Amino acid sequence: MKNPDVIIVGCGVGGLYCALNLPKTMQILIITKGKFKECDSYLAQGGICMLKDESDYDSYFEDTMKAGHYENRKESVDIMIRSSRDVISDLIGYGVDFERDENGNLAFTREGAHSTPRILYHEDVTGKEITKNLLREVQSRSNITIVEDVTMIDIIEKNEKCIGIVAMADKENYLAKVIETDKSADNEAQILGENKQGMSVFSLYAKEIVWACGGIGGLFERSTNFPHLTADALAISLDHGISLENPDYIQIHPTTLYTQKPGRAFLISESVRGEGGILLNDKKERFVNELLPRDVVTEEIKAQMKKTGAKHVWLSMENIDEDVIKTHFRHIYKKCLEEGYDCTKECIPVVPAQHYFMGGVHVDKNSETTMPHLYAVGETSCNGVHGKNRLASNSLLESLVFAKRAAVKISMEYHEIDKEVRKPVLDFSKYEDADQLKEDYKNKVLNEIERMRKYHEQHNNDIKCRQSDTASA
Ligand SMILES: Cc1cc2nc3c(=O)[nH]c(=O)nc-3n(C[C@H](O)[C@H](O)[C@H](O)COP(=O)(O)OP(=O)(O)OC[C@H]3O[C@@H](n4cnc5c(N)ncnc54)[C@H](O)[C@@H]3O)c2cc1C
């Protein structure tokens, strides 16, 4: 197999849109740990923000900063907002069908902490609508190869530059087979061995590597994310000295459907509250302004649950027209029915769950990590847009905007790698036991999250102490 120019790890909106923005003359390989549709991008319900017109700029900027506790990188927020109209126009070009009003203009909905409706949507399955259209386009391009069920387990580093990845897959996997059977001189990819689990472990080389590995929900017991999203890029970063940023900035979504069944938590989109849904405690009394930022609403719900000992609070949709519930929130309505609740007639039980990752692999405004030739886009990266807390429906947009910027940067800096640089000797023992490696990676990331949580706690306490010293002086 001839080396691709670019390897992209992950096929959510970040990975797919990056690939589509790279020149068609480049050979691109996309790998994904699960099946194509097993990415969080498919799950996004609420929608995607867009700058409606110039008059909304200041308010959109302020809403994003305020939700992020003003810890956001202002330059990144500006880039995201300014690029939003172009990205939406690209999406429509790829066939994405956003809701329109009776005059055929784009329709906007609202979510918590937005001071005005500015969110485009497709029923309550906006992420699926966007991702399936991007995937179809990717699959139609002859310069892009996309392969399921291949897991990146490491990067290959030489002279402090990223030159490839180590991956594993079933021996019968398409990619593993191609590497094994291709005996041509330009096949530099190599089977390194078979691990304890009977999988093929192989090396792959490329000029540029893009991480688009999504969130970290797989590290938590209760999360809205796919469980195979286990922060692999973060663990690998820790091993290779690649900088992370605020790995303890983790968003808990206030409202997921309460159930005693195990598995992925089902999200009740914030736009349900944006359209009039209200939160009630066990006495069926309202206890919070439902449109406050997510972290604030989550804390209020947790406080209620602690006070009463209840396992959940209630969400009532009594103020939302039945028609709206059955059309705009069709999938939520259906899921609630499956769980035994008719949300047009009764309250549903809801509880907070891990949902989103604001921190990540530190990147600059072009999505470059601190290691040359390694980029990170989407939820796995941290370009500072979200600060300490994400504003609803900013993440699909942020993923797309900064994935395109990575692609543009890669296109501009296209280079030939000196062949001598390749093929370092790799120590296979690290990859011999996939279960052990997974456990090691998980612990590494959880420890780092905890370390940074304590650091921030201490730092905030120091600030409070200094402030009270000044006040009493
Ligand atoms: C239930 C839910 C609802 C949401 N609703 C909204 C919303 O309304 N609006 C909004 O803006 N955002 C929303 N979000 C957030 C948004 O969907 C995500 O932030 C965004 O889709 C992330 O895209 P991504 O490309 O970074 O990652 P993902 O779409 O998660 O894709 C990650 C990819 O990386 C692959 N991968 C991971 N590790 C490896 C590895 N080691 N090797 C190979 N492949 C790997 C995965 O298999 C997958 O293909 C929601 C999220 C969830 C979970």
The ligand as an ORCA input file, in Angstrom:
! r2SCAN-3c Opt
* xyz 0 1
  C     -26.217     12.982     22.303
  C     -25.422     14.148     21.789
  C     -26.080     15.270     21.307
  C     -25.357     16.361     20.826
  N     -26.032     17.434     20.309
  C     -25.327     18.457     19.753
  C     -25.997     19.531     19.109
  O     -27.214     19.576     19.037
  N     -25.242     20.511     18.568
  C     -23.882     20.521     18.614
  O     -23.256     21.446     18.109
  N     -23.228     19.482     19.201
  C     -23.905     18.467     19.763
  N     -23.239     17.422     20.346
  C     -21.763     17.405     20.320
  C     -21.274     17.045     18.915
  O     -22.068     16.026     18.377
  C     -19.836     16.572     18.962
  O     -19.048     17.475     19.696
  C     -19.248     16.502     17.552
  O     -20.086     15.735     16.729
  C     -17.865     15.897     17.621
  O     -17.455     15.565     16.334
  P     -16.054     14.875     16.138
  O     -15.851     14.717     14.664
  O     -15.041     15.597     16.901
  O     -16.207     13.443     16.872
  P     -17.182     12.203     16.653
  O     -18.302     12.531     15.758
  O     -17.512     11.638     17.958
  O     -16.251     11.174     15.893
  C     -15.146     10.595     16.545
  C     -14.566      9.565     15.620
  O     -13.285      9.163     16.086
  C     -13.179      7.744     16.014
  N     -12.135      7.312     16.956
  C     -11.978      7.630     18.257
  N     -10.858      7.066     18.750
  C     -10.287      6.384     17.729
  C      -9.128      5.586     17.594
  N      -8.304      5.376     18.621
  N      -8.874      5.014     16.399
  C      -9.700      5.197     15.349
  N     -10.813      5.949     15.397
  C     -11.094      6.541     16.570
  C     -14.584      7.273     16.342
  O     -14.775      5.936     15.960
  C     -15.391      8.277     15.518
  O     -15.425      7.901     14.156
  C     -23.947     16.326     20.846
  C     -23.283     15.201     21.343
  C     -24.010     14.120     21.812
  C     -23.282     12.931     22.351
*
